Amino acid sequence: MMENLLQIHTGLLYRMAAELPGGPPGWALNRLVFRDWWHWRDHELQAALGNIALTGQNEGGKSSLLALAATLLDGDTSPRRLDPAGSADRSLSYFLLGKDEDDPDDPDVFAYKARIGYLAAEFRHGEGRFLTIGMGVDAARAVPGGHIRGWWGFLVPGRRLGIDYDVRGGDGNCLPLADFRQMLSPVADGEADVPAGTAVVTTRRHVYRRQVNAHLFRMDDDDYRALIEVLVSARRPKIAQATQEGPEKVCRLLQESLPPLPGEQMDNLSQLITNLEAHQRDLRELEEHVRWVEGIDERHLALVQVLVQQAAGEYRERLEEYRRLSALVHKYGRDRERAGQAVVRLEQRIGELNTGAARLRSQLDAQQVEVSELAGRLGAAQNRAGEARRRHLAVAEDVGRIAEGIEALKHELARVRTEFNGGRDRIVRRLEERAGMDLGWPGAAPALQAARDATAVLGPGDFPEKLAAARPDTSFLAGEASSRITRCREVREKLRVEAERDKEFRRQEKTLAELRERHLRSVDALTRAQERVEESRQELAGQIEDWAAQHPELEVPDHRLATVRSAVLDLAAVPE
């Protein structure tokens, strides 16, 4: 909980410092991390804006800790660098295994038989980037000549030790060099150029020193080494002892720690200072020019805003026009689609009607053939009827004449009948008279009586009935004419149905012609709308070019202008 509060406090300090004018923009120490190092298994020291305050009793290890921190800058682990007093009594293996005379089996002393440890420093940039530098050491008492089996230095940009990765394996011990390389993969050895963001792991101290300088300081290698020597000399505790001997001792120690600069470097420094003053004057002039340019930019910005507003207004108008035209295009497109569907349906209907018309035409041709045959037969029947009528008239005339003759004959027959009856009656009376007379013929009387009876029943005959029966029979002509009339009526009804179908076919052909005319009008309207849309695109593209030409102070790049013009010309629908 305390560490979290410390991290929160440190982050707050960084944000506050970043908001201050001239705040630290570069790298600053953020943490010191220990893994199986010295008396610590896992330990971290948090820094605030690169500052760490160490307190404790004398001989508590504060100076040793500072010596270790300085060692991380160049990887020099010689005893002279590890001992705060500058002696050769302190070796690197001491921080992992303890003193040589201590027993590793004694749990009360700091002593190990073999151990792998890591020491790292995390730096934070003002922008919030992180860089971890450090070294790993593999030590064992069984190794003669310093007990060091291996040393490696590493730089890991972007990833944080203990947060994004760690150096402990599954068994709880720190990773050896090979496993550490595999865990950070991909890694570079630092001998050549290192790609940005790639971790560096090396076993060469001069490569490690060069990489640390390139990432943090970017100084000349000799100057960087001199800087480290100054830091080492300045933090040695003999300065505190010299203060008790007087300022002359302190001055002499400082002079020893700060060797004199060569004359060539002094000349370079003087020239550098002169150049800095000239640069400061130029900077002030540039700042003044920047203020003038900012004023001009403000006016240009106001002008550009007005022009942009005008262009935006024109663009909105063009956009509304484009949307309206696009709506018309969509409407005409839908009308054309519906007309096309109607045309397809009508073409199908026309095909069906054509098929029916062909079938009806074939039927009509058959009926016409039959009608023509019937007409021929009817003409022949009519000719026969006319001939029969003429014959009937002739017979009627004859009958009239015969009737007149019959009437005359009737009168003559009546007269003859009267005469016959008178004669018959006279004959009957005469026969009766003869029968009553004695003619000397015994059989005469009966014969005369029989003759009288036969004569009494004689008549002139039914001649008018026989003449009526002899008249010609014309009833078969009426039946034949009735059959012909019935068939003619059927043919006329079929002709009427065919006429109605033909009339419906012509009406549908007229409807199809109207739909085709509407389709052509829709296609023409769609073409005109597309031409208007293309003209609007060309006009808008031309206005964009005219606007860029009228305002050269905006310095619109040609490729940007070409991109906008191409986007306008490629508009296929109303932008969302």
MARLUM-561854 format. One record per atom (N, C-alpha, C): residue in one letter; y, z, x. Coordinates in steps of 0.2 Angstrom, whole numbers, plus 5000, padded with zeros to 4 digits. Atoms other than C-alpha are relative to their C-alpha. Layout:
N
AYZX/...
// end
This chain:
576
M499450005004/M500050005000/M500650005004/M499450004996/M501250045014/M500149935004/E499950064997/E500849885023/E500349944995/N499750055005/N501249785007/N500750014999/L499349995000/L502849875005/L500449985006/L499750024994/L503249835023/L500149925000/Q499950085001/Q502849645020/Q500549984995/I499550025004/I503949645005/I500750015002/H499449994997/H505349725014/H500249955005/T499950054995/T505149605028/T500249934997/G499850065003/G505149455017/G500750004997/L499349995003/L506749525008/L500549995006/L499650004995/L507549545025/L500149925002/Y500050084999/Y507149355029/Y500449974995/R499650035005/R507849305013/R500850015001/M499349984999/M509449405016/M500349975006/A499750024994/A509649345033/A500149925000/A500050075001/A509349165028/A500749984996/E499450025004/E510849175015/E500650025004/L499449994996/L512049235029/L500249945004/P499750064996/P513149105038/P499750015007/G500250004994/G512349065054/G499350045001/G500649965000/G510749155050/G499549975005/P500450034995/P509249135062/P499549954997/P500450055002/P508548965059/P499349995003/G500550024995/G507248965073/G499450054999/W500649965000/W505649055077/W500150075001/A499949934999/A505549245076/A499350044999/L500749975001/L504049365079/L500050044994/N500249985006/N503249415063/N499550065000/R500649955000/R501649515067/R499749995007/L500549994994/L500549575082/L499450024997/V500649995003/V498749565077/V499550015006/F500549984996/F497349655086/F499350004997/R500750005003/R495449625083/R499550025006/D500449974994/D494249735094/D500450005007/W499650004993/W495649755107/W500250075001/W499849944998/W495849915116/W499750054995/H500249955005/H495750065104/H499949984993/W499950035007/W495949955088/W499449964999/R500450055003/R494649865078/R500349954997/D499550055004/D495849785066/D500650044999/H499349975000/H497649825068/H500549955000/E499450045000/E499349745065/E500650045000/L499349985000/L501149775069/L500449954997/Q499650045004/Q502349705057/Q500750005003/A499350014997/A504049645064/A500549984995/A499450025004/A505749625055/A500549965003/L499550054997/L506749475060/L499950005008/G500150014993/G505849475077/G500050075003/N499949944997/N506149665080/N499450054998/I500549955000/I504849805083/I500350065003/A499849944997/A505249985086/A499450045001/L500649974998/L503950075096/L500250075002/T499849934999/T504050265096/T499350045002/G500649964998/G502850395104/G500150045006/Q499949964994/Q502550515118/Q499949965006/N500150044994/N502550465136/N499349995002/E500750024998/E501050385143/E499649984994/G500350015006/G500650335125/G499849934999/G500250075000/G500450145129/G500549964997/K499550045002/K502050085123/K500249945005/S499850054995/S502449995139/S499449955001/S500650054999/S500649925140/S500049954994/L500050055006/L500849855122/L500549955001/L499550054998/L502449765128/L499849955005/A500350054995/A501549695143/A499549954997/L500550055003/L500149625132/L500449954996/A499750055004/A501449545120/A500349955005/A499750054995/A502349465136/A499449955002/T500550044997/T500649405142/T499849944995/L500150055004/L500449305126/L500549945000/L499550054999/L501949195131/L499749955005/D500250054995/D501049115146/D499350005002/G500749994999/G499249175146/G499850035007/D500149974993/D499449265163/D499750074999/T500349945001/T498249405163/T499850045006/S500149974993/S498349455181/S500250084999/P499849935001/P498449645184/P500750025001/R499349994999/R500249635190/R500449994993/R499650015006/R500749575173/R499750054995/L500249955005/L499649695163/L500250075001/D499749934998/D500249855172/D500750004999/P499350005001/P501949905166/P500450025007/A499649984993/A502349975184/A499949945005/G500050064995/G501849805192/G499450015005/S500549994995/S500349875201/S499449964998/A500750045002/A498549795202/A499550054998/D500549955003/D497749945194/D499749994993/R500250015007/R497549875177/R499749934999/S500350065001/S496349735173/S499949984993/L500150025007/L496049635158/L499450034996/S500749975003/S494249705155/S500250074998/Y499949935002/Y495049875153/Y500150004993/F499849995007/F495749835136/F499449984995/L500550015004/L494049785130/L499450045001/L500649964998/L492749885140/L500250075001/G499849944997/G493750035146/G499950015007/K500149994993/K493650115163/K499349995003/D500750024997/D492250065175/D499650075000/E500449934999/E491850255178/E499850034993/D500249975007/D491650295159/D499349974998/D500750025002/D489950295151/D500049974993/P500050045006/P489750165137/P499650044995/D500449965005/D488450285129/D500350064997/D499649945002/D489650425127/D500449984994/P499650025005/P490350415110/P500750035000/D499349975000/D491850525114/D500549965005/V499650034996/V492550405127/V500149924998/F499950075001/F493350225126/F499649965005/A500450044995/A491950125134/A499549964996/Y500550045003/Y490849975129/Y499749965005/K500350044996/K489549875137/K500249935000/A499850075000/A490049705131/A500450004993/R499550005006/R491449655119/R500449935000/I499550065001/I492449505112/I500650024996/G499349985004/G494249535107/G500549955000/Y499450045001/Y495749445101/Y500650034999/L499349975001/L497549475103/L500549944998/A499650065003/A498849365093/A500650024998/A499349995002/A500649355089/A500249944995/E499850055005/E501249275073/E500849995000/F499350015000/F502949195073/F500249964993/R499850035006/R503949145057/R500649965001/H499450044999/H505249005056/H500450024994/G499649995006/G506749025045/G499949964994/E500250045005/E506148895034/E499450024996/G500649975004/G504548995029/G499449975003/R500650034996/R503348905042/R499850065004/F500349954996/F502149005052/F499649975006/L500450024994/L501348985070/L499750065003/T500449954997/T500049095077/T499849985007/I500350014993/I499749105096/I499650065002/G500549944998/G498449215105/G499549985005/M500550014995/M497049235116/M499450044998/G500749975001/G495149275115/G499750025007/V500349984993/V494249375129/V499350024998/D500749975001/D492349395131/D499950035007/A500149964994/A491949535143/A499450044999/A500749964999/A490349625149/A500050035006/R500049974994/R490049755161/R499549975005/A500550024996/A488549665168/A500349945004/V499750054997/V489749525174/V500450025006/P499649974994/P490349555192/P500649975001/G499450034998/G492049525199/G500550004994/G499549995005/G493149585184/G499750004993/H500349995006/H491849585170/H500249954995/I499850055005/I492649435161/I499549945000/R500450065000/R491449305155/R500449944997/G499650065003/G492749195146/G500750024998/W499349995003/W494549175141/W500249934997/W499750065003/W495349055129/W500650024996/G499449995004/G497049035122/G500049954994/F500050055006/F497448955105/F500750014997/L499450015004/L498948895094/L499849974993/V500250025007/V498648885075/V500749994996/P499450015005/P500148805065/P499850004993/G500150005007/G500248835047/G499650054997/R500549955002/R498748955045/R500150075003/R499849934998/R498949145046/R499350045001/L500649964998/L497649255055/L500050064995/G500149945004/G496949385043/G500149984993/I499950025006/I497549285028/I499749944998/D500350075001/D497049105029/D499349995003/Y500650004997/Y495649135041/Y499950065004/D500149944996/D494949275052/D499549985006/V500450024994/V494049285069/V499350045000/R500649965001/R492549395063/R499549964997/G500650045003/G490849325060/G499750044994/G500449965005/G489549375047/G499750065002/D500349934998/D488849515058/D500650055002/G499549954999/G490549595059/G500350005007/N499850004994/N490849555077/N500549945001/C499550064999/C492249435084/C499649945002/L500450064998/L491749255086/L500149985007/P500050034993/P491349175103/P500449945000/L499550065000/L492349025109/L499749944996/A500250065003/A491148895102/A500050014992/D500049995008/D491048975084/D500850004998/F499350005002/F492948995085/F500349935000/R499850075000/R493248815089/R499749964993/Q500350035006/Q492048765075/Q500450024993/M499649975005/M492948875063/M500749974998/L499350035001/L494648795066/L500049935000/S500150084999/S493948615067/S500449974994/P500050044993/P494748495070/P500550045004/V499649974995/V495548565086/V500149955005/A499950044994/A496348485101/A500050055006/D500049964994/D496248545119/D500750005004/G499349994998/G498148525122/G500149965007/E499850044994/E497948405137/E500449944999/A499650065002/A498648255128/A500550024994/D499649995006/D499848235114/D499650034994/V500449975006/V499348345099/V500349984994/P499750025007/P499548285081/P500350064997/A499749945004/A500648385070/A499550034996/G500449965005/G499848525061/G499350015003/T500749994997/T498248525073/T500050065004/A500149944995/A497648685081/A499849985007/V500250014993/V497448695100/V499650065002/V500449954997/V496148795109/V499849975007/T500150024993/T496048785128/T499850065004/T500249944995/T495348885143/T500449995006/R499550014995/R496748825154/R500650044999/R499449965001/R498148945156/R500749965000/H499450045000/H499448815161/H500149964994/V499950045006/V499048705146/V500250054994/Y499849955005/Y499148865135/Y500850015001/R499349984999/R500848905143/R500549944998/R499750065001/R501448725141/R500149994992/Q500050015008/Q500948715122/Q500450064997/V499649955003/V501748885118/V500849985001/N499350024998/N503448825127/N500249944995/A499850065004/A503348655117/A500150024993/H500049985007/H503048745100/H500650054999/L499549945002/L504348895102/L500649985004/F499350004996/F505648855116/F500249935002/R499850074998/R505548675121/R500550005006/M499649994993/M506248725139/M499649965005/D500450034994/D505848645156/D499550055002/D500649954998/D504248725163/D500350055005/D499849964995/D505148795178/D500550054997/D499549955003/D506548875167/D499650054995/Y500449965004/Y505248935155/Y499650065004/R500349954996/R504249025169/R500550055003/A499549964997/A505849095176/A500250054994/L499949955006/L506249165158/L499550054999/I500549955001/I504649255157/I500050055006/E499949964994/E504949325175/E500550054998/V499549955001/V506549395169/V499850054994/L500349965005/L505749465153/L499650065003/V500449954997/V504449555164/V500450055004/S499649954996/S505649625176/S500550044996/A499649965004/A506849685163/A499750054996/R500349945004/R505549785153/R499650055004/R500349954996/R504849875168/R500350065000/P499749945001/P505050055167/P500450035006/K499649974994/K505850075185/K500849994998/I499350005001/I507550025177/I500250074997/A499849935003/A507550195167/A500050055006/Q500049954994/Q507150285184/Q500649985004/A499450024996/A508550185193/A500750034997/T499449985003/T509850245180/T500250075002/Q499849934997/Q509650425187/Q500250005007/E499750004993/E510050365205/E500749975000/G499350025000/G511650285200/G500149924998/P500050075002/P512350115194/P499949955006/E500250054994/E512150035212/E499349985000/K500750015000/K510350055210/K499849954994/V500150045006/V510349975193/V500249935001/C499750064998/C511449835199/C499549965005/R500550044995/R510249795214/R499449984996/L500650025004/L508749795202/L500149944996/L499850055005/L509649685190/L500149935004/Q499950064995/Q510149565205/Q499349985002/E500650024998/E508349565210/E499649974995/S500350035006/S507749525193/S500349944998/L499650065002/L509049395191/L500149965006/P499850044994/P508949275206/P500649965000/P499450055000/P510449175211/P499849934998/L500150075001/L510649005204/L500249955005/P499850054995/P510748855216/P500749974998/G499350035001/G512448765218/G499949944995/E500150055005/E511748615209/E499950024993/Q500149975007/Q511248715194/Q500750024997/M499449975002/M512948795194/M500549944998/D499650065002/D513748615194/D499849984993/N500250035006/N512648565180/N500250054994/L499749955005/L513148725171/L500749994998/S499350015001/S514948695173/S500149944996/Q500050065004/Q514748515167/Q499850014993/L500249985006/L513848585153/L500550034996/I499549965004/I515148705148/I500649954998/T499550055001/T516448565150/T499849954994/N500250045005/N515448455139/N500050034993/L500049965006/L515248595126/L500750004997/E499350005003/E517148615125/E500249934997/A499850075003/A517348425123/A499649994993/H500350015006/H516048425110/H500350054994/Q499749965005/Q516848575101/Q500649974997/R499450045003/R518448475100/R499849944996/D500350055004/D517548325094/D499850024993/L500349975006/L516648435082/L500650024995/R499449995004/R518348495075/R500349944997/E499850065003/E518948325073/E499649974995/L500450035005/L517448265065/L500050044993/E499949965006/E517548415053/E500649984996/E499450035003/E519348355049/E499849944996/H500250065003/H518648185046/H499650004994/V500549995005/V517248245036/V500450034993/R499649985006/R518548335024/R500349944997/W499750065002/W519448175023/W499549964996/V500650055003/V517848075019/V499850044994/E500249965006/E517348215007/E500549994994/G499550025006/G519048184997/G499949934998/I500150075003/I518747994997/I499350004996/D500650015004/D516948024992/D500150034993/E499949975006/E517548134978/E500349954995/R499750055004/R518647994972/R499549954998/H500550065001/H517347864974/H499450034995/L500549975005/L516147984965/L500249994993/A499750005007/A517347994950/A500049934998/L500050075002/L517547804951/L499349984998/V500750025001/V515647784952/V499850024993/Q500249975007/Q515447904937/Q500249964994/V499750045005/V516647804927/V499649934999/L500450075000/L515747634932/L499350014997/V500749995002/V514047714929/V500050014992/Q499949995008/Q514647774911/Q500149934997/Q499950065004/Q515247604907/Q499449965000/A500650044999/A513747524914/A499450034995/A500549975005/A512647654904/A500249984993/G499850025007/G513647604888/G499849934999/E500250075001/E513347424891/E499350005000/Y500850015000/Y511547454895/Y499750034993/R500349985006/R511347554879/R500149954995/E499950055005/E512147414869/E499549955001/R500550054998/R511047294878/R499350024998/L500749985002/L509547404875/L499950004992/E500050005007/E509947424856/E499949934998/E500150075002/E510047234855/E499349985002/Y500750024998/Y508447214865/Y499550034995/R500449975005/R507647344853/R500049964994/R500050045006/R508247244838/R499649945001/L500450064999/L507647084845/L499350015001/S500749984999/S506047164850/S499650014993/A500249995007/A505847224832/A499949944996/L500150065003/L506147054826/L499449965003/V500650034997/V504846984838/V499450034998/H500649975003/H503647114832/H499849984993/K500050015007/K504047074814/K499749924999/Y500250075000/Y503846884817/Y499349995003/G500750004997/G502246914827/G499550024994/R500449985006/R501547014812/R500049944995/D500050055005/D502146874800/D499549945002/R500450054998/R501346744811/R499350025000/E500749985000/E499746844812/E499749994993/R500350005007/R499646864793/R500049924998/A500050075002/A500146674791/A499449975003/G500650034997/G498746634803/G499450024997/Q500649985003/Q497546734794/Q499949974993/A500050045007/A498046654777/A499849935001/V500250074999/V497946484785/V499250005001/V500750004999/V496146534791/V499650004993/R500349995007/R495746594773/R500049934996/L499950065004/L496546434765/L499549945003/E500450054997/E495646324778/E499250014998/Q500749995003/Q493946404773/Q500049984993/R500050025007/R494446384755/R500049934999/I499950085000/I494946204758/I499349975001/G500750024999/G493246184766/G499550004994/E500549995006/E492346254751/E500249954995/L499850045006/L493446154739/L499849935002/N500250074998/N493145994750/N499249994998/T500750005001/T491246034749/T499949994992/G500150005007/G491346064730/G500349934997/A499850075002/A492445904728/A499649955002/A500550054998/A491245804738/A499450004995/R500549995005/R489845874727/R500249974993/L499850035007/L490845834711/L500149935000/R499950074999/R491345664718/R499349964999/S500750035001/S489445624720/S499850004993/Q500249995007/Q489145694703/Q500449954995/L499650045004/L490645594696/L499849935001/D500250074998/D490045434705/D499449994995/A500650015004/A488345464696/A500249994993/Q499850005007/Q489145494680/Q500449934998/Q499650065001/Q490345344682/Q499549945000/V500550065000/V488745234686/V499750014993/E500349995007/E487945314670/E500549974995/V499550025005/V489545284660/V500149935000/S500050085000/S489645104666/S499449974997/E500650025003/E487845084661/E500150014992/L499949995008/L488245164644/L500549964997/A499550045002/A489845064643/A499749934999/G500450075002/G488744904645/G499650004994/R500450005006/R487544964633/R500450014994/L499550005006/L488945014621/L500349944998/G499750075002/G489744844623/G499549964997/A500550045004/A488044764619/A499950024993/A500149975006/A487844884605/A500549984995/Q499450025004/Q489544844599/Q500049934998/N500150075001/N489244664601/N499549984994/R500550005005/R487644684591/R500350024993/A499849985006/A488544784578/A500549954997/G499550055003/G489944654577/G499649944997/E500450055003/E488644524575/E499750024993/A500349975006/A487744634562/A500550004995/R499549995005/R489444664554/R500249934997/R499950075003/R489744474553/R499549984996/R500650025004/R488044444547/R500050044993/H499949975006/H488344584534/H500549984996/L499550035004/L489944514529/L499849934997/A500250065003/A489144344527/A499550014995/V500549985005/V487644424518/V500450034994/A499649975006/A488944524507/A500349944996/E499750065004/E489844354503/E499449974996/D500550035004/D488144284499/D499850054995/V500249955006/V487644444489/V500549994995/G499550015006/G489344424480/G499949944996/R500150065003/R488944244477/R499450014995/I500749995004/I487144294472/I500150054994/A499949955005/A487844444462/A500349964994/E499750045005/E488944324453/E499549954996/G500650045003/G487444214451/G499650044995/I500449955004/I486444364445/I500350014994/E499649995006/E487844404433/E499949944995/A500150065004/A487744234427/A499349994997/L500750005002/L485844244427/L499950054995/K500149955005/K485944404418/K500349984993/H499750035006/H487044324405/H499549954997/E500550055002/E485844184405/E499350034998/L500649975001/L484344304406/L500150034993/A500049975007/A485044394391/A500049954994/R500050065005/R485344234382/R499249985000/V500750025000/V483544184388/V499650054997/R500449955003/R482844354383/R500150004993/T499950005007/T483744344367/T499649944997/E500350065002/E483044164365/E499250025000/F500749994999/F481344224372/F499850054995/N500249955005/N481344374361/N499949974993/G500050035006/G481844264346/G499449955000/G500650054999/G480544134352/G499350044999/R500649965001/R479244274354/R499950034993/D500049985006/D479644344338/D499749954995/R500250065004/R479444174330/R499349995001/I500750014999/I477844154339/I499650054997/V500449945003/V477244324334/V499949994993/R500150015007/R477644284316/R499649944998/R500450065002/R476944114317/R499250025001/L500749984999/L475344194325/L499850044994/E500249965006/E475344324311/E499849964994/E500150055006/E475544184299/E499449965001/R500550044998/R474244084308/R499350044999/A500649965000/A473044234309/A499850014992/G500149985007/G473244264290/G499849944996/M500250065003/M472944084287/M499249995001/D500750014999/D471144024285/D500049935003/L500050064996/L471043894298/L499349975001/G500650035000/G469243864296/G499650025007/W500349984993/W468843954313/W500050075000/P500149935001/P468044114311/P500350055005/G499749954995/G468644184327/G500749985002/A499350024998/A470344114326/A500550064998/A499549945002/A471144264317/A500050055006/P500049954995/P470544394330/P500449975007/A499750034994/A471044274344/A500849994999/L499350005001/L472744244336/L500350075000/Q499749945000/Q472944424333/Q500150035007/A500049984993/A472544464352/A500649965003/A499550044997/A473744324357/A500750034997/R499449965002/R475044404345/R500150065003/D499949934997/D474744574353/D500349995008/A499950024993/A474844494371/A500749975000/T499350035000/T476444404366/T500550054998/A499549955002/A477244554358/A500250045006/V499849964994/V477244644375/V500349965006/L499750044994/L477844504386/L500850015000/G499249994999/G479644524394/G500249965005/P499750054995/P480744424405/P499950035007/G500049974993/G480444544421/G500650035002/D499449964998/D481544654431/D500349965006/F499750044994/F482444524442/F500550045004/P499449964996/P484044634447/P499750055005/E500349954995/E482944774455/E499749965006/K500350044994/K481944644465/K500649975004/L499450034996/L483644564471/L500350065004/A499849944996/A484244744476/A499650025006/A500449994995/A482744774486/A500049955005/A499950054995/A482944614494/A500650005005/R499450004996/R484644654501/R499850035007/P500249984993/P484644684521/P500250085001/D499949924998/D484544874528/D500450005006/T499650004994/T485944914540/T500150085002/S499949934998/S485645104542/S499850025007/F500249994993/F484845094560/F500749995004/L499350014996/L486645034566/L500450065000/A499649945000/A487445194561/A499750065004/G500349954996/G486145304570/G500149995007/E499950024993/E486345204586/E500750025002/A499349994999/A488245214585/A500250085001/S499949935000/S488145404582/S499850035007/S500249974994/S487145434598/S500449975006/R499550024994/R488345324609/R500650045000/I499349965001/I489845424602/I499950075004/T500249944997/T488945584607/T500050005008/R500050004993/R488645534625/R500749985003/C499350014997/C490445464627/C500450065000/R499749935000/R491045634622/R499850045005/E500249964994/E490045714635/E500349985006/V499750034994/V490645594648/V500750025000/R499349985000/R492445624643/R500150075001/E499949934998/E492245814644/E499950015007/K500150004992/K491545794662/K500649985003/L499450034997/L493045684666/L500650055000/R499449955001/R494245814659/R499950065005/V500249954995/V493345954670/V500249985007/E499850034994/E493545844685/E500750005001/A499350015000/A495345814681/A500350075002/E499849934999/E495646004680/E499950025007/R500249984993/R494746034697/R500549965005/D499550044996/D495745894705/D500750035000/K499349975001/K497345974698/K500050065004/E500049944997/E496846144705/E500049995008/F500050014993/F496446064722/F500749985003/R499350024998/R498145984723/R500550065000/R499649944999/R498946144719/R499950045006/Q500149964994/Q498046234733/Q500249965006/E499850044994/E498446094745/E500850015000/K499349985000/K500246124740/K500250075002/T499949934997/T500146314743/T499850005008/L500150004993/L499346274760/L500649975004/A499450034997/A500746154764/A500650055001/E499449954999/E502046294760/E499850055005/L500249954995/L501046424770/L500149975007/R499950034993/R501046304785/R500749995002/E499250004999/E502946274783/E500250075002/R499849934998/R503146464783/R499850025007/H500349994994/H502046474798/H500549975006/L499550034995/L503146344807/L500650035001/R499349965000/R504746434802/R499950065004/S500049944996/S504046594809/S499949995008/V500050024993/V503546514825/V500649985003/D499350024997/D505246434827/D500450065001/A499649945000/A506046604823/A499850045006/L500249964994/L504946694836/L500249975007/T499850044994/T505346554849/T500750025001/R499349984999/R507146584846/R500250075002/A499949934998/A507046774847/A499850015007/Q500250004992/Q506046754864/Q500549975004/E499450034996/E507446644870/E500650045000/R499449955000/R508746764865/R499850065004/V500249954996/V507746904873/V500149985008/E499950024993/E507646804889/E500749995002/E499350004999/E509446764888/E500450075002/S499849944999/S509846944886/S499850035007/R500349984994/R508746984901/R500449975006/Q499650034995/Q509646854912/Q500750025000/E499349975000/E511346914906/E500150075003/L500049934997/L510947094910/L499950005007/A500150014993/A510347044927/A500649985003/G499450034997/G511846944930/G500650055000/Q499549945001/Q512947094924/Q499950055006/I500249954995/I512047204936/I500349975007/E499750034993/E512447084951/E500750005000/D499250005000/D514247064945/D500350075001/W499749934999/W514447254944/W499950025008/A500049994993/A513747264962/A500549975004/A499550044996/A514847124968/A500750034999/Q499449985001/Q516347204960/Q500150075003/H499949934997/H516047374968/H499650005007/P500350004994/P515547344986/P500050075004/E499949944997/E516147514991/E499450054999/L500649965001/L514547584983/L499449995005/E500550024995/E513547494996/E499250004997/V500650005003/V512047464985/V499549965004/P500550044996/P510547404996/P499849944996/D500250065003/D510047224992/D499350014997/H500650005003/H508247274990/H499950054994/R500049965007/R508647414977/R500349954995/L499750055005/L509747284968/L499549954998/A500550045001/A508347164969/A499450034995/T500549965004/T507147294962/T500250014993/V499749995007/V508247334947/V500049944997/R500050065004/R508447154943/R499349984998/S500750015001/S506647124945/S499750044994/A500349955006/A506247274933/A500349974994/V499750025007/V507547204920/V499749944998/L500350075002/L506747024921/L499350014998/D500749995002/D505047094919/D499950054994/L500049965006/L505447204904/L499649964995/A500450035005/A504047164891/A500150034994/A500049965007/A504447294878/A500650055001/V499449955000/V505847424874/V499850065004/P500149944996/P505847554888/P499950074996/E500149945003/E505247724882/E500650055002/
// end
